[in-house]
C-alpha cells in the first residue's frame, strides 16, 4: 500500500480524497493555485505545493508541475479527483512512465472511452445497446442536415470530445440541424481543441441513469447499482439519487450487466461510470463512460456501504476486489443536492466573493465512512469566511442525505436545506427547495426536460410558495419580541417602554415588490421561559394562533424550534437589507422580509410614498461579479438592439451582454481586465 499520495485537484473532491487517505494511514500532498493558498484542502493535507497563478491552465492543468510536485514530496501515487486532468490519457500515461501510480484507470481505457465516436463503436462491439446515429465525424452543415433527416428528427448533435454540456445541441428540423452543427463545431474547437461532431437519435422523455462500476487489475468487475441523474439544468446535474425511482429490478440488472461487459472490454481498473439514456418504456441506450470518480458518488456509497475512494486506492495498489456482485448492497435511499454559488433569481448567474457565514446543517455521516446508516453528510471544500473565487466552478458543497426510503430521504433533505446557512454569496438553495417540493419530483415523474418544462421562464420567488405563509409572519413577530426583550433586559429602567409585558399588539408589514406591502395585525402573549409563545394573527377569515418555541442565541442565523408541537428549522437575518429594521425569515426555500411595528406606526407607514429606484435603463450593468474580458463598443458608436456590448467571465463561463435597445454610446465606464461587482455600470447610452 502507498504511504503518500498527491491529490491533483482542489475543492471538495480534494478534501474527499484526503479524508479517505487519512483513514487508511496514508500521508497526503495538496497542490494549489494562488487563489487557493488558504483553501480548506491545503490545510487538511500533510504537505502542500504551489502550482501557479489562479487560472486552471496556469496551475491545475500543468501536468509537468504536478508530476514534479509528486517527485519532490515523495508521493508514490496521484489521485486526480474529477475534472482537470482526471480523464487526460496523456497525463495518466506520463504518470506510469515516471513510475508514479495513477489512481484511476489505465491510459488505454481512458483513450478508448474518452472519444465519444470511438466509444460508441466499442460499445456496439461489446453488445451494449447504443442509440441509432451516425458515428463518423461530419464534415459540413449540409451533410449534417442530410444525416439528421435520414435518422429522423429530433436528433442530438454532439462534439466527440465534449462534456459538461458543452458541444451539444438538439435539433427538431433542418434549420436547427444546420445551425446546431456549426455552433457545436465552433464550441468544441474552442473548448476541447477537437471539432469532430456526430449525430444520434434524440430519445424523447429521456431519463439520465448511470451505472457505477468498479474493476481491478485481476479481471474482476462489478456494478454498484444505478444513480438517477435526470434533474438537470442545461445538461448540468442538479439533484442525484440512488436508486432510481423509475427503473425495474430487471432493467437495473440488464443495464448493470452491459456496463460490466463494456468495462471488461476496455480492461477497466478503478471506479468508473457508464451513462445511459432511458426512454419512457425503459428502453436504454449507452451514452458514454466517465473514466473517473463522479461528483455524485456519495449516493452510491450510502446505499452500498462502500468507500469508493478507498476502493480506487486499493485497486491502484494492485489489490483484488474483496467482494463479488452478489455481495453488493442496496439499502435505503440517498439524495444529493449540489449547492452552487449562483443566484437562481437572476438566471443562475455566478456569485463570487467572501463567505461571510458558512454553517452547514449538523451531520452524522462523513467522508471516508463505509456505512449505510441514515442521516446527513456534507462534502465541501470551503470554510466560514473563505472566498469563492471566479476562476473555478460554482460548487460550494454537496449536501447528501440517506433515508430509509425515498419519502424519508426527501424529508431529510428539505430539513437539511432549511438549516444550511450561506451568507455573503448567493446560492441555489431556494431552487433546490422548490424542486424537492414539486409534486412531480415527489412522485418520481420526471425526465431530463423537467427543469426546462416547469421553469421555462426562469426561477422566481413565486415558484417556491410556502404551504403556510402565515407561519412566517408569526415567526417574524416572535423574533421581534426576542430582540425587544433582550433590549429591555440590557437597558432596564432606562427603556421603560420596552419592558416585558404579558401581551403585545403589533402589525407585521410584509414587504412586497415596488412598494406593494401587506399588513397583518398580530398579538403576542408573553409566557414564562421554556413555554411556547401564543402568537395570534388577526386575519379577514378569522384569527389564527401559532404556539411557537424557539431555541436560538443572539447572532444565530439558524433557528430550531417547534410550532404547534411540530419541530422546524428556519433561518433568520436582521440588518441585511438597506432597512435595518427588516427581519428576513427563510423556510422551505421561501424568503419573507417583514417589519414588525406598533399598530399606529403601521398606519403611518401605509401613507409613506414608495421611493422608486433610480432609472438605470440607459446603462448596461454587470449582472454578476466577474472579470470584464471584452468591451465591444466605444463612445459615440451607434448600437442596435441585440448587438454585443461586453463579455464577462466568471466560474469558467463566458456571459455575453447585448444591447436591449437601439442607442448611441455616451461613455464606457469600465475597462477590459476590471473585476466587476453586481450591477456595476459598464456602458452608458445617451
Number of C-alpha atoms within 10 A of each C-alpha: 13 17 14 19 27 32 28 28 27 26 23 22 24 27 26 21 26 28 21 20 22 15 13 15 12 16 18 24 25 26 27 25 20 14 17 20 16 15 20 19 29 23 13 17 22 15 14 20 20 18 19 18 15 19 16 16 12 13 20 24 20 17 20 12 18 25 20 13 21 25 16 10 16 15 21 18 26 26 25 26 27 19 19 17 19 24 24 18 18 15 21 25 17 17 22 15 10 11 11 20 23 25 28 27 27 22 21 16 20 24 17 20 23 22 17 23 24 16 22 23 16 17 25 15 12 17 12 22 18 18 19 15 20 18 17 14 15 18 14 13 19 15 14 25 21 14 19 26 16 11 16 16 18 20 25 21 27 26 29 27 20 23 19 11 14 18 27 25 19 19 22 15 15 18 11 16 29 19 16 23 31 18 17 24 26 18 19 24 17 12 15 16 11 16 22 23 28 24 31 22 19 21 20 15 15 21 26 21 27 28 24 25 24 22 25 24 19 13 13 19 25 25 26 23 23 26 25 24 23 27 23 18 17 14 15 14 20 22 23 25 28 30 24 23 16 18 19 11 10 9 15 19 15 13 27 22 17 20 29 22 18 25 30 18 15 20 20 27 27 27 29 25 24 25 23 24 24 25 16 14 9 15 15 24 18 24 21 22 26 21 29 22 24 16 17 23 21 31 24 26 24 31 26 22 19 20 19 24 25 19 21 25 27 19 23 25 17 13 15 16 19 8 10 11 11 7 11 16 17 18 19 20 26 32 27 25 24 22 23 22 25 23 20 21 16 13 13 19 20 26 26 24 18 16 20 14 16 19 15 22 19 13 14 12 20 17 20 22 18 16 15 22 18 22 21 22 23 24 20 22 21 21 17 14 14 18 19 24 18 23 18 17 16 23 20 23 20 21 24 29 31 30 24 16 14 22 13 16 24 21 14 20 26 22 19 24 23 26 24 22 19 20 18 16 20 21 24 20 25 25 23 22 21 22 23 18 19 14 11 12 16 15 11 13 11 18 23 21 20 20 19 14 10 13 13 10 9 14 20 14 14 9 17 20 14 18 9 8 13 17 19 22 26 26 22 25 26 22 20 21 18 16 12 16 16 16 14 18 14 11 13 12 11 10 12 10 10 17 17 15 12 10 12 14 16 21 25 25 22 21 16 12 6 10 13 10 13 13 21 19 19 26 18 22 17 18 13 8 8 9 12 20 21 21 25 20 24 15 13 7 6 7 11 14 18 20 18 21 23 21 11 14 10 8 9 12 21 21 21 16 16 17 19 13 12 10 13 17 21 23 19 22 17 17 11 13 12 7 10 10 16 22 24 20 22 22 24 26 24 21 19 20 22 24 22 26 20 15 17 10 12 20 13 9 14 15 8 10 8 10 8 8 7 6 7 11 11 18 22 22 19 22 20 23 22 28 21 22 18 17 19 13 18 15 14 13 13 13 20 14 12 12 16 17 21 22 19 24 21 24 22 14 16 14 18 13 19 17 19 17 14 13 17 18 20 17 17 17 12 15 14 14 13 14 17 21 17 13 14 17 18 20 24 19 21 11
